Amino acid sequence: MTKVLLLGLGRWGANHLRNLHALPIELYVAERDSKLLELARKLGILEERLTANYKDFISKVDGAVVVTPAQTHFPLCKEFIEAGKDVFVEKPITLTSADAKSLTELAEKNKRILQVGHIFRFDPASQWLKNAIQAGQFGRVQMLRSNFSGFKRPRNDSGIMFADAIHFVDLFNYFLGKTPKRVHAVLQDFMGRGDKDDASLLSLEYETDKGVAWATIETNYFLPGKFREVAVMGSELSALCDLNAPKDKIKTFANKHVKEGNDFKAVEGAQQVIETKADEPLKAELQAFIDSIGTRKAPLVDGWAGYESVRVLEAALESARTGRTVEMK
């Protein structure tokens, strides 16, 4: 049976614990806060598989799931990979693209699995959109729009762009099979935390074989409610997707602009609700990691995908600092 060590039982780590416990693995847990370890005890995880020091279990496990503050990702993942272990690390893979590149190359050199926790790729709705785009159902993808907002406690290990906007940077890279050519960003620090943005607006330009696709990503900690929305607008079809919905998250619109002489008219077409499963994306991505440990097959979100997302955010930071659009190399 595959042996996996979970590092971290914070807000998101607790969700990892619940899902990992439901998988057919031998689960070990490391958490420095002894009070949080009680979460694992309540699930019936044996005391000999719990520790405040992750080093106790490195030699005993096949892989690690790293759900710790972002600044710890690089040293922890490096330690496990060098110890011959496979690693799942929550996004962002690291806080710099240089570290992400180094970590990914290290995993390749050591023939280790390195999977990054870009969870939205594993949502059945995202899979439908990806397949529909690839199949040409949207025609030319002209615009992508997303909103990851809601009133909640700000993370203290990074700004909101690295915490939340990165989700849709990766998802749009996945949809279009490439990274953007141009990045423009505006960041705000309304709470005055100094080095951590609490609202961001990203504009990404992708060059596809059908022309430019323009993507926007909005995030903030202030908008009442909880929004995880995606829109895909194409020349033949458009779709609205609510990733918060339990199932049937997508509604499509066969709307088209049709030229009439020197003008265009807006023709509203048929609407359709797309049936999608109610699968839990976190469970799906963790199962995929366990599968990769056994099969040695590259994960859907490898280290290079994590690297590209961080690279885009670095361009966004430069854009926000200079007020200019940044060309991606």
DRENDO-1510 file (C-alpha; in Angstrom, 1 decimal, always signed):
<recs>
REC; n; res; u; v; w
REC; 1; MET; +0.0; +0.0; +0.0 .
REC; 2; THR; +1.3; +3.5; -0.9 .
REC; 3; LYS; +2.6; +5.4; +2.1 .
REC; 4; VAL; +1.9; +9.2; +2.0 .
REC; 5; LEU; +2.9; +11.9; +4.5 .
REC; 6; LEU; +0.7; +15.0; +4.8 .
REC; 7; LEU; +2.5; +18.1; +5.9 .
REC; 8; GLY; +0.3; +20.8; +7.3 .
REC; 9; LEU; -3.2; +20.8; +8.9 .
REC; 10; GLY; -4.2; +24.4; +8.4 .
REC; 11; ARG; -7.4; +25.5; +6.7 .
REC; 12; TRP; -6.7; +23.8; +3.4 .
REC; 13; GLY; -4.6; +21.1; +5.0 .
REC; 14; ALA; -7.7; +19.9; +6.9 .
REC; 15; ASN; -9.4; +19.3; +3.6 .
REC; 16; HIS; -6.4; +17.4; +2.3 .
REC; 17; LEU; -6.6; +15.3; +5.5 .
REC; 18; ARG; -10.2; +14.4; +4.9 .
REC; 19; ASN; -9.7; +13.4; +1.3 .
REC; 20; LEU; -6.5; +11.5; +1.8 .
REC; 21; HIS; -8.0; +9.6; +4.7 .
REC; 22; ALA; -10.7; +8.4; +2.3 .
REC; 23; LEU; -8.2; +7.0; -0.2 .
REC; 24; PRO; -6.7; +3.5; +0.0 .
REC; 25; ILE; -3.3; +4.6; +1.3 .
REC; 26; GLU; -1.3; +4.4; +4.5 .
REC; 27; LEU; -1.5; +8.0; +5.8 .
REC; 28; TYR; +1.1; +9.7; +8.0 .
REC; 29; VAL; +0.6; +13.3; +9.2 .
REC; 30; ALA; +3.0; +16.0; +10.3 .
REC; 31; GLU; +1.9; +19.2; +12.0 .
REC; 32; ARG; +3.9; +21.4; +14.3 .
REC; 33; ASP; +0.8; +22.6; +16.2 .
REC; 34; SER; -0.2; +19.7; +18.5 .
REC; 35; LYS; -3.7; +21.1; +18.8 .
REC; 36; LEU; -4.3; +20.6; +15.0 .
REC; 37; LEU; -3.0; +17.0; +15.2 .
REC; 38; GLU; -6.3; +16.3; +17.1 .
REC; 39; LEU; -8.0; +16.5; +13.7 .
REC; 40; ALA; -6.1; +13.4; +12.6 .
REC; 41; ARG; -6.7; +11.6; +15.9 .
REC; 42; LYS; -10.5; +12.1; +15.5 .
REC; 43; LEU; -10.3; +10.3; +12.2 .
REC; 44; GLY; -8.7; +7.4; +13.8 .
REC; 45; ILE; -5.2; +7.8; +12.4 .
REC; 46; LEU; -2.8; +5.8; +14.6 .
REC; 47; GLU; -0.6; +7.8; +17.1 .
REC; 48; GLU; +2.5; +6.3; +15.6 .
REC; 49; ARG; +1.7; +7.9; +12.3 .
REC; 50; LEU; +1.4; +11.4; +13.8 .
REC; 51; THR; +4.3; +13.8; +14.5 .
REC; 52; ALA; +5.3; +17.4; +15.0 .
REC; 53; ASN; +8.5; +16.8; +13.1 .
REC; 54; TYR; +8.1; +15.7; +9.5 .
REC; 55; LYS; +11.7; +14.4; +9.4 .
REC; 56; ASP; +10.5; +11.4; +11.6 .
REC; 57; PHE; +8.7; +9.9; +8.6 .
REC; 58; ILE; +10.7; +10.8; +5.5 .
REC; 59; SER; +12.3; +7.4; +5.3 .
REC; 60; LYS; +9.0; +5.6; +5.9 .
REC; 61; VAL; +6.9; +7.0; +3.1 .
REC; 62; ASP; +6.7; +6.9; -0.7 .
REC; 63; GLY; +5.5; +10.5; -1.2 .
REC; 64; ALA; +4.6; +13.7; +0.5 .
REC; 65; VAL; +1.7; +16.2; +0.2 .
REC; 66; VAL; +3.0; +19.6; +1.1 .
REC; 67; VAL; +0.3; +22.0; +2.4 .
REC; 68; THR; +2.4; +24.5; +4.2 .
REC; 69; PRO; +3.0; +28.3; +3.8 .
REC; 70; ALA; +4.2; +29.2; +0.3 .
REC; 71; GLN; +7.7; +30.3; +1.4 .
REC; 72; THR; +8.4; +26.8; +2.8 .
REC; 73; HIS; +7.5; +25.0; -0.5 .
REC; 74; PHE; +10.9; +25.1; -2.1 .
REC; 75; PRO; +13.0; +23.8; +0.8 .
REC; 76; LEU; +10.5; +21.2; +1.8 .
REC; 77; CYS; +10.0; +19.8; -1.7 .
REC; 78; LYS; +13.7; +19.9; -2.4 .
REC; 79; GLU; +14.4; +17.9; +0.8 .
REC; 80; PHE; +11.8; +15.2; -0.1 .
REC; 81; ILE; +12.9; +14.9; -3.8 .
REC; 82; GLU; +16.5; +14.6; -2.8 .
REC; 83; ALA; +15.4; +11.8; -0.4 .
REC; 84; GLY; +13.9; +10.0; -3.3 .
REC; 85; LYS; +10.3; +10.8; -2.6 .
REC; 86; ASP; +7.5; +11.9; -4.9 .
REC; 87; VAL; +5.8; +15.2; -4.0 .
REC; 88; PHE; +2.5; +16.9; -4.3 .
REC; 89; VAL; +2.8; +20.6; -3.5 .
REC; 90; GLU; +0.0; +23.1; -3.1 .
REC; 91; LYS; +0.1; +26.1; -5.4 .
REC; 92; PRO; +2.1; +28.2; -5.8 .
REC; 93; ILE; +4.8; +25.7; -6.5 .
REC; 94; THR; +7.2; +28.3; -5.2 .
REC; 95; LEU; +7.3; +32.1; -4.9 .
REC; 96; THR; +9.8; +32.6; -7.7 .
REC; 97; SER; +10.1; +31.1; -11.2 .
REC; 98; ALA; +13.8; +30.5; -10.6 .
REC; 99; ASP; +13.0; +28.2; -7.6 .
REC; 100; ALA; +10.2; +26.6; -9.6 .
REC; 101; LYS; +12.5; +25.8; -12.5 .
REC; 102; SER; +15.2; +24.5; -10.1 .
REC; 103; LEU; +12.7; +22.3; -8.3 .
REC; 104; THR; +11.2; +20.9; -11.5 .
REC; 105; GLU; +14.7; +20.1; -13.0 .
REC; 106; LEU; +15.6; +18.4; -9.7 .
REC; 107; ALA; +12.5; +16.2; -9.9 .
REC; 108; GLU; +13.3; +15.3; -13.5 .
REC; 109; LYS; +17.0; +14.5; -12.6 .
REC; 110; ASN; +15.9; +12.3; -9.7 .
REC; 111; LYS; +13.0; +10.7; -11.7 .
REC; 112; ARG; +10.5; +11.9; -9.1 .
REC; 113; ILE; +6.8; +12.8; -9.5 .
REC; 114; LEU; +6.3; +16.5; -8.8 .
REC; 115; GLN; +2.6; +17.5; -9.0 .
REC; 116; VAL; +1.3; +21.0; -8.3 .
REC; 117; GLY; -2.1; +21.7; -6.6 .
REC; 118; HIS; -3.8; +23.6; -9.4 .
REC; 119; ILE; -7.2; +22.1; -8.4 .
REC; 120; PHE; -9.4; +23.7; -11.0 .
REC; 121; ARG; -8.0; +21.5; -13.8 .
REC; 122; PHE; -9.6; +18.5; -12.0 .
REC; 123; ASP; -13.1; +20.0; -11.9 .
REC; 124; PRO; -15.4; +18.1; -14.4 .
REC; 125; ALA; -16.6; +21.5; -15.6 .
REC; 126; SER; -13.1; +22.6; -16.4 .
REC; 127; GLN; -12.5; +19.3; -18.3 .
REC; 128; TRP; -15.6; +19.9; -20.4 .
REC; 129; LEU; -14.6; +23.4; -21.3 .
REC; 130; LYS; -11.0; +22.3; -22.1 .
REC; 131; ASN; -12.3; +19.5; -24.4 .
REC; 132; ALA; -14.9; +21.8; -26.0 .
REC; 133; ILE; -12.3; +24.4; -26.8 .
REC; 134; GLN; -9.9; +21.8; -28.3 .
REC; 135; ALA; -12.7; +20.3; -30.4 .
REC; 136; GLY; -13.5; +23.8; -31.8 .
REC; 137; GLN; -17.0; +24.1; -30.4 .
REC; 138; PHE; -16.3; +27.7; -29.4 .
REC; 139; GLY; -14.9; +28.6; -32.8 .
REC; 140; ARG; -12.2; +31.2; -32.2 .
REC; 141; VAL; -11.8; +31.8; -28.5 .
REC; 142; GLN; -11.9; +35.6; -28.2 .
REC; 143; MET; -12.2; +36.3; -24.5 .
REC; 144; LEU; -11.8; +34.5; -21.2 .
REC; 145; ARG; -13.0; +36.1; -18.0 .
REC; 146; SER; -12.8; +34.9; -14.4 .
REC; 147; ASN; -13.6; +36.1; -10.9 .
REC; 148; PHE; -12.1; +34.6; -7.7 .
REC; 149; SER; -13.5; +36.9; -5.0 .
REC; 150; GLY; -15.2; +36.9; -1.7 .
REC; 151; PHE; -15.1; +38.3; +1.8 .
REC; 152; LYS; -12.7; +36.1; +3.8 .
REC; 153; ARG; -9.6; +36.2; +6.0 .
REC; 154; PRO; -6.5; +37.2; +3.9 .
REC; 155; ARG; -3.6; +34.8; +3.7 .
REC; 156; ASN; -0.5; +35.9; +5.4 .
REC; 157; ASP; +2.1; +34.0; +3.3 .
REC; 158; SER; +1.4; +35.9; +0.0 .
REC; 159; GLY; -0.7; +38.5; -1.6 .
REC; 160; ILE; -4.0; +37.5; -3.2 .
REC; 161; MET; -2.6; +37.3; -6.7 .
REC; 162; PHE; -0.3; +34.4; -5.7 .
REC; 163; ALA; -3.0; +33.0; -3.4 .
REC; 164; ASP; -6.0; +33.1; -5.7 .
REC; 165; ALA; -5.4; +34.7; -9.2 .
REC; 166; ILE; -2.9; +31.9; -9.9 .
REC; 167; HIS; -5.7; +29.4; -10.1 .
REC; 168; PHE; -7.1; +31.0; -13.2 .
REC; 169; VAL; -3.7; +31.8; -14.7 .
REC; 170; ASP; -3.1; +28.1; -14.7 .
REC; 171; LEU; -6.6; +27.2; -15.9 .
REC; 172; PHE; -6.4; +29.6; -18.8 .
REC; 173; ASN; -2.9; +28.3; -19.7 .
REC; 174; TYR; -4.4; +24.8; -19.6 .
REC; 175; PHE; -7.4; +25.8; -21.8 .
REC; 176; LEU; -5.3; +27.4; -24.5 .
REC; 177; GLY; -2.3; +25.1; -24.2 .
REC; 178; LYS; +0.2; +28.0; -23.8 .
REC; 179; THR; +1.2; +31.0; -21.7 .
REC; 180; PRO; +0.3; +34.6; -22.5 .
REC; 181; LYS; +2.5; +36.8; -24.7 .
REC; 182; ARG; +1.6; +40.0; -22.9 .
REC; 183; VAL; +0.6; +40.7; -19.2 .
REC; 184; HIS; -0.8; +43.8; -17.6 .
REC; 185; ALA; -1.8; +44.0; -13.9 .
REC; 186; VAL; -3.1; +46.4; -11.3 .
REC; 187; LEU; -2.6; +45.5; -7.6 .
REC; 188; GLN; -4.1; +47.2; -4.6 .
REC; 189; ASP; -3.2; +47.0; -0.9 .
REC; 190; PHE; -6.3; +48.5; +0.7 .
REC; 191; MET; -5.5; +47.0; +4.2 .
REC; 192; GLY; -2.1; +48.5; +4.2 .
REC; 193; ARG; -0.1; +45.3; +4.8 .
REC; 194; GLY; +2.8; +46.7; +2.8 .
REC; 195; ASP; +3.9; +43.8; +0.6 .
REC; 196; LYS; +0.7; +41.8; +0.1 .
REC; 197; ASP; -2.0; +42.8; -2.4 .
REC; 198; ASP; -5.6; +42.2; -1.4 .
REC; 199; ALA; -7.1; +43.0; -4.7 .
REC; 200; SER; -5.8; +42.3; -8.2 .
REC; 201; LEU; -6.8; +42.7; -11.8 .
REC; 202; LEU; -4.9; +40.8; -14.5 .
REC; 203; SER; -5.1; +41.2; -18.2 .
REC; 204; LEU; -3.5; +38.4; -20.3 .
REC; 205; GLU; -3.1; +38.3; -24.1 .
REC; 206; TYR; -2.6; +34.9; -25.7 .
REC; 207; GLU; -1.6; +34.4; -29.3 .
REC; 208; THR; -3.4; +31.4; -30.8 .
REC; 209; ASP; -3.4; +30.0; -34.3 .
REC; 210; LYS; -6.8; +31.8; -34.7 .
REC; 211; GLY; -5.7; +35.2; -33.4 .
REC; 212; VAL; -5.5; +36.9; -30.0 .
REC; 213; ALA; -7.5; +35.6; -27.0 .
REC; 214; TRP; -7.9; +38.1; -24.2 .
REC; 215; ALA; -8.2; +36.9; -20.6 .
REC; 216; THR; -9.0; +38.9; -17.5 .
REC; 217; ILE; -8.7; +37.7; -13.9 .
REC; 218; GLU; -10.3; +39.6; -11.0 .
REC; 219; THR; -9.6; +38.8; -7.3 .
REC; 220; ASN; -10.2; +40.5; -4.0 .
REC; 221; TYR; -11.0; +39.8; -0.3 .
REC; 222; PHE; -13.9; +42.3; -0.1 .
REC; 223; LEU; -16.8; +41.4; -2.4 .
REC; 224; PRO; -19.6; +40.0; -0.3 .
REC; 225; GLY; -20.3; +36.4; -1.2 .
REC; 226; LYS; -18.1; +33.7; -2.8 .
REC; 227; PHE; -17.4; +33.9; -6.5 .
REC; 228; ARG; -15.5; +31.2; -8.5 .
REC; 229; GLU; -16.7; +32.1; -12.0 .
REC; 230; VAL; -15.4; +31.5; -15.5 .
REC; 231; ALA; -16.6; +32.7; -18.9 .
REC; 232; VAL; -15.4; +31.6; -22.3 .
REC; 233; MET; -16.5; +33.7; -25.2 .
REC; 234; GLY; -16.0; +32.4; -28.7 .
REC; 235; SER; -17.0; +33.3; -32.2 .
REC; 236; GLU; -19.5; +30.3; -32.3 .
REC; 237; LEU; -20.4; +29.6; -28.7 .
REC; 238; SER; -20.0; +31.2; -25.3 .
REC; 239; ALA; -20.2; +29.6; -21.8 .
REC; 240; LEU; -20.7; +30.8; -18.2 .
REC; 241; CYS; -19.4; +28.5; -15.5 .
REC; 242; ASP; -20.0; +28.7; -11.8 .
REC; 243; LEU; -17.3; +26.5; -10.1 .
REC; 244; ASN; -19.1; +26.9; -6.8 .
REC; 245; ALA; -22.2; +25.1; -8.0 .
REC; 246; PRO; -22.4; +21.4; -6.9 .
REC; 247; LYS; -23.1; +20.1; -10.4 .
REC; 248; ASP; -24.3; +21.2; -13.9 .
REC; 249; LYS; -22.0; +24.2; -13.5 .
REC; 250; ILE; -22.0; +25.3; -17.2 .
REC; 251; LYS; -24.5; +27.1; -19.3 .
REC; 252; THR; -23.7; +27.6; -23.0 .
REC; 253; PHE; -25.1; +30.2; -25.4 .
REC; 254; ALA; -24.9; +29.8; -29.2 .
REC; 255; ASN; -24.7; +33.6; -29.6 .
REC; 256; LYS; -23.0; +35.1; -32.7 .
REC; 257; HIS; -22.3; +38.5; -34.2 .
REC; 258; VAL; -23.3; +38.4; -37.9 .
REC; 259; LYS; -22.3; +41.0; -40.4 .
REC; 260; GLU; -25.0; +42.8; -42.3 .
REC; 261; GLY; -23.5; +45.2; -44.8 .
REC; 262; ASN; -21.3; +47.6; -42.9 .
REC; 263; ASP; -22.9; +46.7; -39.5 .
REC; 264; PHE; -23.1; +43.7; -37.2 .
REC; 265; LYS; -26.2; +42.3; -35.6 .
REC; 266; ALA; -26.2; +40.3; -32.4 .
REC; 267; VAL; -28.0; +37.0; -32.9 .
REC; 268; GLU; -28.9; +35.1; -29.7 .
REC; 269; GLY; -28.9; +31.4; -30.2 .
REC; 270; ALA; -29.9; +28.4; -28.2 .
REC; 271; GLN; -29.0; +28.0; -24.5 .
REC; 272; GLN; -28.1; +24.7; -22.9 .
REC; 273; VAL; -27.2; +23.5; -19.4 .
REC; 274; ILE; -24.3; +21.1; -19.6 .
REC; 275; GLU; -24.6; +18.1; -17.2 .
REC; 276; THR; -21.4; +17.6; -15.2 .
REC; 277; LYS; -20.6; +15.3; -12.3 .
REC; 278; ALA; -20.5; +16.4; -8.7 .
REC; 279; ASP; -17.0; +15.0; -8.2 .
REC; 280; GLU; -14.8; +16.7; -5.6 .
REC; 281; PRO; -11.8; +18.1; -7.5 .
REC; 282; LEU; -9.5; +17.9; -4.5 .
REC; 283; LYS; -10.1; +14.2; -4.1 .
REC; 284; ALA; -9.6; +13.7; -7.8 .
REC; 285; GLU; -6.2; +15.5; -7.9 .
REC; 286; LEU; -5.0; +13.6; -4.8 .
REC; 287; GLN; -6.1; +10.3; -6.4 .
REC; 288; ALA; -4.2; +11.3; -9.5 .
REC; 289; PHE; -1.1; +11.9; -7.4 .
REC; 290; ILE; -1.4; +8.5; -5.8 .
REC; 291; ASP; -1.9; +6.9; -9.3 .
REC; 292; SER; +1.2; +8.7; -10.6 .
REC; 293; ILE; +3.3; +7.3; -7.7 .
REC; 294; GLY; +2.3; +3.8; -8.8 .
REC; 295; THR; +2.3; +4.2; -12.6 .
REC; 296; ARG; +5.2; +6.7; -12.9 .
REC; 297; LYS; +3.0; +8.6; -15.4 .
REC; 298; ALA; +3.5; +12.3; -15.5 .
REC; 299; PRO; +0.8; +14.2; -13.7 .
REC; 300; LEU; -1.7; +16.5; -15.3 .
REC; 301; VAL; -0.2; +19.4; -13.5 .
REC; 302; ASP; +3.6; +18.9; -13.4 .
REC; 303; GLY; +6.3; +21.2; -12.2 .
REC; 304; TRP; +6.6; +23.0; -15.5 .
REC; 305; ALA; +2.9; +24.0; -15.3 .
REC; 306; GLY; +3.5; +25.4; -11.8 .
REC; 307; TYR; +6.6; +27.2; -13.2 .
REC; 308; GLU; +4.7; +28.8; -16.0 .
REC; 309; SER; +2.0; +30.2; -13.7 .
REC; 310; VAL; +4.6; +31.7; -11.4 .
REC; 311; ARG; +6.4; +33.2; -14.4 .
REC; 312; VAL; +3.2; +34.9; -15.5 .
REC; 313; LEU; +2.7; +36.3; -12.0 .
REC; 314; GLU; +6.2; +37.7; -11.9 .
REC; 315; ALA; +5.4; +39.5; -15.2 .
REC; 316; ALA; +2.2; +40.8; -13.5 .
REC; 317; LEU; +4.3; +42.1; -10.5 .
REC; 318; GLU; +6.6; +43.9; -12.9 .
REC; 319; SER; +3.6; +45.4; -14.8 .
REC; 320; ALA; +2.0; +46.6; -11.5 .
REC; 321; ARG; +5.3; +48.2; -10.5 .
REC; 322; THR; +5.9; +50.0; -13.8 .
REC; 323; GLY; +2.4; +50.6; -15.0 .
REC; 324; ARG; +3.3; +49.0; -18.3 .
REC; 325; THR; +2.3; +45.9; -20.2 .
REC; 326; VAL; +5.1; +43.3; -20.0 .
REC; 327; GLU; +6.0; +41.1; -22.9 .
REC; 328; MET; +6.6; +37.4; -22.0 .
REC; 329; LYS; +9.6; +35.7; -23.4 .
</recs>
